[in-house]
Amino acid sequence: MSDLTEFVLARLDDDERRYAEGVLPALDEAERRGRLRLLPTDDGSGLLLLPGPVEAQEERVPVPFPEKVAHLRREIGEHGDEETARLIASVYAAHPDWRGEWQAASPGG
């Protein structure tokens, strides 16, 4: 497991603790601020993680936090896609264990 993957999984653990304590998770805060967006797929079979503010064609019900974090854990643990991990990690860039080399590439470049 890479340092990046370990960092993301540890931050998701932190967010789950915040959620359990009734505190807004950093992941939800980042979504509210338009840094990323998790949307249900059109066929309802999963979720899509998208960078930046995303406008849905129609109003969608927000994905509940437990569903989001479970999906992200599977994505990171099973698929290990580095760009996905970088996008998620960017939510936690203020954390003391954050490393600048994990910065996600900007869209289009």
C-alpha positions in Angstrom: 0.0 0.0 0.0 1.4 3.4 -1.0 1.8 6.3 1.4 -0.8 8.2 -0.6 -3.3 5.3 -0.2 -2.5 5.1 3.6 -3.0 8.8 3.9 -6.4 8.8 2.1 -7.7 5.8 4.1 -6.6 7.4 7.4 -8.3 10.7 6.5 -11.5 8.8 5.7 -11.2 7.2 9.1 -11.0 10.7 10.6 -14.0 11.8 8.6 -16.0 8.8 9.8 -15.2 9.7 13.4 -16.3 13.3 12.8 -19.5 12.1 11.2 -20.2 9.8 14.2 -19.7 12.8 16.5 -22.1 14.9 14.5 -19.4 17.1 13.0 -19.3 17.8 9.3 -16.8 15.5 7.6 -14.1 17.3 5.5 -15.2 15.3 2.5 -18.8 16.8 2.8 -17.3 20.2 3.4 -15.2 19.9 0.2 -18.2 18.8 -1.7 -20.2 21.8 -0.4 -17.4 24.1 -1.5 -17.3 22.6 -5.0 -13.9 21.0 -4.8 -15.3 17.6 -5.9 -18.6 15.9 -6.3 -19.9 12.4 -5.8 -23.0 11.6 -7.8 -25.0 8.4 -8.3 -24.5 6.8 -11.7 -27.5 7.1 -14.1 -28.2 3.4 -13.7 -28.0 3.5 -9.9 -25.2 0.9 -9.8 -22.6 3.1 -8.1 -21.1 6.5 -7.6 -19.0 8.8 -9.8 -16.3 11.0 -8.3 -15.8 14.2 -10.2 -13.4 17.0 -9.7 -14.5 20.6 -9.2 -18.0 22.0 -9.2 -20.4 19.9 -11.1 -23.9 20.9 -12.0 -26.3 18.0 -12.4 -28.9 18.2 -15.2 -31.6 17.7 -12.7 -31.8 18.1 -9.0 -30.3 15.1 -7.3 -30.6 13.9 -3.7 -27.2 14.2 -2.0 -25.4 10.9 -1.5 -25.4 10.0 2.3 -21.9 10.2 3.8 -21.7 6.5 4.8 -22.4 5.5 1.2 -19.8 8.0 -0.1 -17.0 6.8 2.3 -17.8 3.1 1.6 -17.6 3.8 -2.2 -14.3 5.7 -1.9 -12.7 3.0 0.3 -13.6 0.4 -2.3 -12.2 2.5 -5.1 -8.9 3.1 -3.3 -8.6 -0.4 -1.9 -9.6 -2.4 -4.9 -8.6 -0.3 -7.9 -5.8 1.8 -6.4 -6.2 4.5 -9.1 -3.6 7.1 -8.2 -5.5 10.1 -9.7 -8.6 9.2 -7.7 -6.5 8.9 -4.6 -4.9 12.3 -5.4 -8.3 14.0 -5.8 -9.6 12.6 -2.5 -6.3 13.4 -0.7 -6.5 17.0 -1.9 -9.5 17.5 0.4 -7.1 17.0 3.3 -4.3 19.2 2.1 -4.3 21.1 5.4 -3.5 18.0 7.3 0.1 17.9 8.7 0.8 14.6 6.9 -0.1 16.0 3.5 2.7 16.0 0.9 2.8 18.5 -2.0 3.7 15.8 -4.5 0.2 14.3 -4.0 -1.5 17.4 -5.6 -3.9 16.2 -8.3 -3.3 17.4 -11.8 -5.6 20.2 -12.8 -8.3 19.3 -15.4 -7.0 19.5 -18.9 -3.3 19.5 -17.9 
